[in-house]
Amino acid sequence: MTGLGDAAVAAAEKWLGTPYRHQASECGLGCDCLGLIRGVWLELYGSAPEPATPYAADWAERSREERLLHAALRHCGPAIAMSEMQPGDILLFRWRAQFAAKHAGILCGPEHFIHAYEQAGVIRSALVPAWRRKVAGVFRFPDRD
């Protein structure tokens, strides 16, 4: 694991137990999966990569626009192979092949990741085969200047 990967995991672990709240990004108060990533980014870099814009819960199903993948490419660079992923990397998930990637989490070990899940809030989950099949991209937080 890299120093930045360690820092990303440590930051994500602070959010464990935060309730799920659509479009929120407040550690301990509420967040969704994007809010978790934004919160970790803010801790790592001191500012958000871009302003948050409102989004409906079903944005991916309605537009099919790859908003999460494009944002990850803009701010993190090219996706890395799953075989190269390390703790601290951002995982993007696609629920179904015909829909855009819609869920995100942070790898916290070789077999686990932290994410904000609607039914449970921010939790650590096993990266079981069912989750691995849904991975749409793996991205590394960029080096700090």
SEKOLGU-216731 format. One record per atom (N, C-alpha, C): x, y, z; residue in one letter; residue number from 0. Coordinates in steps of 0.02 Angstrom, whole numbers, plus 50000, padded with zeros to 5 digits. Atoms other than C-alpha are relative to their C-alpha. Layout:
<pts>
  east north    up code pos
     X     Y     Z    A NUM
...
</pts>
This chain:
<pts>
  east north    up code pos
 50043 49941 50000    M   0
 50000 50000 50000    M   0
 50045 50062 50000    M   0
 49963 49937 50002    T   1
 50060 50177 49964    T   1
 49981 50043 50059    T   1
 50017 49953 49947    G   2
 50063 50320 50089    G   2
 49933 50032 49988    G   2
 50064 49971 50018    L   3
 49918 50399 49997    L   3
 49944 49948 50007    L   3
 50049 50053 49991    G   4
 49826 50232 49996    G   4
 49983 49990 50073    G   4
 50011 50005 49927    D   5
 49850 50217 50185    D   5
 49956 50057 50024    D   5
 50038 49941 49979    A   6
 49783 50394 50206    A   6
 49927 49996 49976    A   6
 50068 50007 50026    A   7
 49632 50358 50096    A   7
 49960 49949 50040    A   7
 50034 50051 49959    V   8
 49588 50200 50194    V   8
 49985 50029 50069    V   8
 50011 49971 49933    A   9
 49610 50291 50361    A   9
 49944 50051 49998    A   9
 50053 49950 50007    A  10
 49499 50433 50300    A  10
 49932 49965 49991    A  10
 50063 50036 50012    A  11
 49365 50311 50237    A  11
 49975 49966 50064    A  11
 50020 50035 49939    E  12
 49366 50215 50402    E  12
 49966 50047 50050    E  12
 50033 49951 49956    K  13
 49316 50375 50494    K  13
 49925 50005 49985    K  13
 50070 49994 50022    W  14
 49152 50369 50396    W  14
 49958 49940 50018    W  14
 50037 50061 49983    L  15
 49104 50193 50453    L  15
 49945 50017 50050    L  15
 50056 49987 49957    G  16
 48932 50199 50533    G  16
 49960 50063 49982    G  16
 50037 49941 50022    T  17
 48880 50361 50447    T  17
 49937 49977 49965    T  17
 50063 50021 50033    P  18
 48696 50346 50396    P  18
 50000 50018 49926    P  18
 50008 49986 50071    Y  19
 48649 50342 50213    Y  19
 49953 50059 49991    Y  19
 50041 49943 50017    R  20
 48583 50509 50149    R  20
 50017 50019 49928    R  20
 49991 49983 50071    H  21
 48560 50541 49962    H  21
 50027 50071 49993    H  21
 49966 49937 50017    Q  22
 48675 50683 49900    Q  22
 50037 50033 50059    Q  22
 49966 49971 49942    A  23
 48748 50714 50074    A  23
 50073 49979 50002    A  23
 49929 50016 49992    S  24
 48932 50716 50121    S  24
 50025 50028 50066    S  24
 49982 49977 49934    E  25
 48946 50743 50309    E  25
 50016 49939 50044    E  25
 49979 50056 49960    C  26
 49047 50618 50409    C  26
 49961 49997 50066    C  26
 50038 50009 49940    G  27
 48941 50548 50550    G  27
 49928 50021 49995    G  27
 50069 49976 50008    L  28
 48784 50637 50490    L  28
 49963 49968 49942    L  28
 50032 50032 50057    G  29
 48749 50564 50319    G  29
 50038 50010 49936    G  29
 49969 49997 50066    C  30
 48816 50526 50146    C  30
 49973 49944 49957    C  30
 50010 50055 50047    D  31
 48789 50424 49991    D  31
 50069 49979 49977    D  31
 49934 50025 50021    C  32
 48928 50333 49899    C  32
 50044 50055 49971    C  32
 49961 49944 50028    L  33
 48981 50489 49803    L  33
 50022 50047 50055    L  33
 49983 49957 49944    G  34
 48976 50591 49963    G  34
 50058 49972 50040    G  34
 49943 50031 49966    L  35
 49095 50466 50044    L  35
 50065 50014 49962    L  35
 49940 49988 50040    I  36
 49219 50482 49900    I  36
 50019 50074 50004    I  36
 49987 49927 49995    R  37
 49202 50673 49904    R  37
 50030 50017 50068    R  37
 49975 49987 49933    G  38
 49231 50673 50092    G  38
 50073 49977 50009    G  38
 49931 50025 49997    V  39
 49388 50567 50078    V  39
 50046 50045 49958    V  39
 49961 49955 50043    W  40
 49450 50676 49934    W  40
 50015 50065 50038    W  40
 49992 49937 49963    L  41
 49422 50832 50040    L  41
 50052 49993 50055    L  41
 49950 50010 49947    E  42
 49524 50758 50183    E  42
 50070 49992 49970    E  42
 49934 50011 50030    L  43
 49665 50706 50067    L  43
 50030 50063 49968    L  43
 49975 49944 50040    Y  44
 49677 50866 49964    Y  44
 49981 50069 50025    Y  44
 50019 49936 49972    G  45
 49592 51003 50064    G  45
 49944 50037 49963    G  45
 50055 49969 50037    S  46
 49463 51047 49931    S  46
 49970 49947 49954    S  46
 50034 50046 50045    A  47
 49336 50960 49821    A  47
 50027 50009 49929    A  47
 49972 49995 50068    P  48
 49391 50921 49642    P  48
 49957 50043 49954    P  48
 50045 49958 50039    E  49
 49237 51010 49571    E  49
 49936 50008 50042    E  49
 50061 49991 49961    P  50
 49072 51078 49637    P  50
 49952 49941 49991    P  50
 50051 50053 50003    A  51
 48938 50951 49678    A  51
 49939 50027 49963    A  51
 50061 49981 50034    T  52
 48787 50957 49565    T  52
 49945 49952 50020    T  52
 50055 50044 49980    P  53
 48615 50889 49610    P  53
 49990 49941 49951    P  53
 50014 50058 50042    Y  54
 48569 50716 49546    Y  54
 49943 49960 50031    Y  54
 50056 50042 49977    A  55
 48415 50607 49557    A  55
 50026 49931 50017    A  55
 49979 50067 49980    A  56
 48425 50435 49634    A  56
 50004 49953 49940    A  56
 50000 50044 50058    D  57
 48390 50356 49464    D  57
 50036 50030 49939    D  57
 49967 49965 50056    W  58
 48506 50466 49359    W  58
 50033 49952 49951    W  58
 49963 50046 50044    A  59
 48607 50320 49289    A  59
 49952 49960 49956    A  59
 50049 50038 50039    E  60
 48454 50223 49233    E  60
 49966 50044 49948    E  60
 50035 49955 50046    R  61
 48374 50375 49152    R  61
 50045 50026 49944    R  61
 49958 49968 50050    S  62
 48522 50453 49063    S  62
 50050 49953 49967    S  62
 49948 50047 50022    R  63
 48645 50308 49046    R  63
 50066 50035 49986    R  63
 49939 49961 50009    E  64
 48778 50444 49042    E  64
 50051 49977 50053    E  64
 49948 50026 49954    E  65
 48943 50383 49120    E  65
 50031 50057 50040    E  65
 49977 49943 49962    R  66
 48956 50530 49240    R  66
 50055 49981 50050    R  66
 49949 50020 49951    L  67
 49054 50436 49375    L  67
 50065 49981 49966    L  67
 49939 50020 50035    L  68
 49176 50357 49253    L  68
 50036 50061 49971    L  68
 49968 49941 50029    H  69
 49207 50523 49165    H  69
 50032 50044 50054    H  69
 49971 49961 49945    A  70
 49235 50613 49331    A  70
 50063 49966 50026    A  70
 49940 50036 49977    A  71
 49357 50478 49387    A  71
 50058 50009 49951    A  71
 49948 49989 50050    L  72
 49452 50493 49224    L  72
 50028 50070 50003    L  72
 49978 49930 49995    R  73
 49459 50683 49241    R  73
 50045 50012 50059    R  73
 49965 49983 49939    H  74
 49522 50683 49418    H  74
 50052 49949 50023    H  74
 49954 50052 49978    C  75
 49616 50519 49439    C  75
 50044 49972 49944    C  75
 49963 50027 50056    G  76
 49680 50478 49265    G  76
 49971 49933 49979    G  76
 50026 50063 50028    P  77
 49661 50313 49173    P  77
 49985 49948 50054    P  77
 50015 50056 49955    A  78
 49582 50163 49257    A  78
 50059 49952 50002    A  78
 49947 50049 49993    I  79
 49699 50031 49322    I  79
 49968 49930 49999    I  79
 50025 50069 50003    A  80
 49681 49842 49303    A  80
 49981 49976 50070    A  80
 50019 50028 49935    M  81
 49591 49749 49442    M  81
 50057 49961 50032    M  81
 49944 50039 49974    S  82
 49745 49641 49459    S  82
 50053 50045 50033    S  82
 49952 49952 49973    E  83
 49843 49799 49506    E  83
 49971 50043 50057    E  83
 50031 49957 49950    M  84
 49720 49874 49630    M  84
 50032 49990 50069    M  84
 49969 49998 49933    Q  85
 49783 49921 49803    Q  85
 49952 50033 50048    Q  85
 50041 49965 49951    P  86
 49701 49975 49965    P  86
 50007 50076 49991    P  86
 50002 49928 50011    G  87
 49649 50156 49949    G  87
 49974 50018 49931    G  87
 50025 49987 50068    D  88
 49594 50139 49767    D  88
 49923 50007 50001    D  88
 50072 49989 50009    I  89
 49420 50196 49712    I  89
 49973 49946 49954    I  89
 50033 50050 50041    L  90
 49306 50060 49646    L  90
 49934 50029 49976    L  90
 50065 49980 50027    L  91
 49162 50105 49530    L  91
 49963 49937 49978    L  91
 50041 50059 50013    F  92
 49020 49981 49508    F  92
 49943 50017 49952    F  92
 50057 49995 50046    R  93
 48890 49955 49373    R  93
 49950 49945 50021    R  93
 50049 50049 49978    W  94
 48728 49871 49430    W  94
 49981 49952 49945    W  94
 50017 50041 50058    R  95
 48684 49809 49256    R  95
 50038 50025 49940    R  95
 49958 49984 50058    A  96
 48779 49804 49092    A  96
 49972 50058 49959    A  96
 50029 49948 50043    Q  97
 48657 49920 49004    Q  97
 49996 50069 50035    Q  97
 50003 49937 49964    F  98
 48667 50057 49139    F  98
 50070 50027 50014    F  98
 49936 49967 49983    A  99
 48803 50182 49183    A  99
 50023 49976 50069    A  99
 49972 50014 49933    A 100
 48919 50151 49331    A 100
 49966 50048 50048    A 100
 50042 49960 49955    K 101
 48822 50213 49482    K 101
 50021 49996 50073    K 101
 49982 50009 49930    H 102
 48905 50156 49643    H 102
 50076 50004 50007    H 102
 49928 49992 49988    A 103
 49076 50190 49720    A 103
 50018 49978 50070    A 103
 49973 50018 49935    G 104
 49182 50129 49863    G 104
 50075 50006 49999    G 104
 49927 49995 49993    I 105
 49361 50127 49926    I 105
 50025 49932 50025    I 105
 49970 50064 49981    L 106
 49462 49966 49932    L 106
 50038 50011 50065    L 106
 49966 49991 49935    C 107
 49521 49943 50112    C 107
 50044 49940 50018    C 107
 49959 50059 49990    G 108
 49609 49776 50096    G 108
 49993 49958 49937    G 108
 50004 50039 50061    P 109
 49633 49640 49967    P 109
 49930 49972 49986    P 109
 50065 50033 50009    E 110
 49457 49571 49996    E 110
 49942 50041 50029    E 110
 50053 49960 49969    H 111
 49357 49716 50072    H 111
 50001 50071 49972    H 111
 50004 49930 50019    F 112
 49296 49889 50028    F 112
 49950 50036 50045    F 112
 50044 49957 49960    I 113
 49208 50034 50116    I 113
 49956 50038 49951    I 113
 50047 49965 50043    H 114
 49052 50108 50038    H 114
 49939 50021 50039    H 114
 50064 49979 49970    A 115
 48890 50198 50079    A 115
 49945 49962 49963    A 115
 50050 50044 50029    Y 116
 48751 50074 50049    Y 116
 49932 50021 50027    Y 116
 50065 49972 49981    E 117
 48570 50133 50051    E 117
 49968 49965 50060    E 117
 50033 50037 49946    Q 118
 48508 49996 50168    Q 118
 50040 50000 50065    Q 118
 49959 50010 49941    A 119
 48653 50006 50291    A 119
 50044 50059 50020    A 119
 49954 49945 49986    G 120
 48747 50172 50285    G 120
 50071 49981 49978    G 120
 49930 50014 50019    V 121
 48937 50170 50273    V 121
 50023 49938 50037    V 121
 49981 50065 49973    I 122
 48998 49993 50297    I 122
 50062 49974 49963    I 122
 49947 50039 50033    R 123
 49144 49878 50258    R 123
 49968 49936 49975    R 123
 50029 50060 50031    S 124
 49093 49741 50138    S 124
 50055 49957 49970    S 124
 49955 50046 50034    A 125
 49180 49587 50072    A 125
 49994 50010 49925    A 125
 49999 49993 50073    L 126
 49232 49603 49890    L 126
 49992 49929 49971    L 126
 50016 50068 50023    V 127
 49148 49438 49848    V 127
 49991 50000 49924    V 127
 50008 50002 50073    P 128
 49129 49377 49667    P 128
 49942 50040 49973    P 128
 50058 49962 50024    A 129
 48957 49457 49651    A 129
 50017 50074 49995    A 129
 49978 49930 50004    W 130
 49034 49628 49689    W 130
 50054 50008 49946    W 130
 49945 49995 50050    R 131
 49190 49595 49583    R 131
 49973 50003 49928    R 131
 50030 50000 50068    R 132
 49081 49559 49430    R 132
 49970 50068 49982    R 132
 50032 49935 50012    K 133
 49002 49731 49449    K 133
 50051 50057 49994    K 133
 49950 49946 50003    V 134
 49167 49829 49451    V 134
 50005 50026 49928    V 134
 49997 49967 50066    A 135
 49164 49953 49307    A 135
 50066 50037 49990    A 135
 49935 49966 50005    G 136
 49331 50035 49346    G 136
 50033 50006 50067    G 136
 49959 49991 49940    V 137
 49471 50050 49473    V 137
 50043 50061 49987    V 137
 49963 49938 50008    F 138
 49551 50219 49499    F 138
 50041 50014 50063    F 138
 49956 49982 49944    R 139
 49694 50280 49608    R 139
 49995 50074 50013    R 139
 49997 49929 49983    F 140
 49688 50444 49702    F 140
 50065 50028 49973    F 140
 49939 49973 50029    P 141
 49813 50558 49614    P 141
 50049 50022 50054    P 141
 49948 49977 49953    D 142
 49978 50604 49698    D 142
 49985 50071 50022    D 142
 50008 49932 49974    R 143
 49970 50757 49809    R 143
 50060 50041 49980    R 143
 49943 49956 50021    D 144
 50074 50904 49750    D 144
 50040 50023 50059    D 144
</pts>
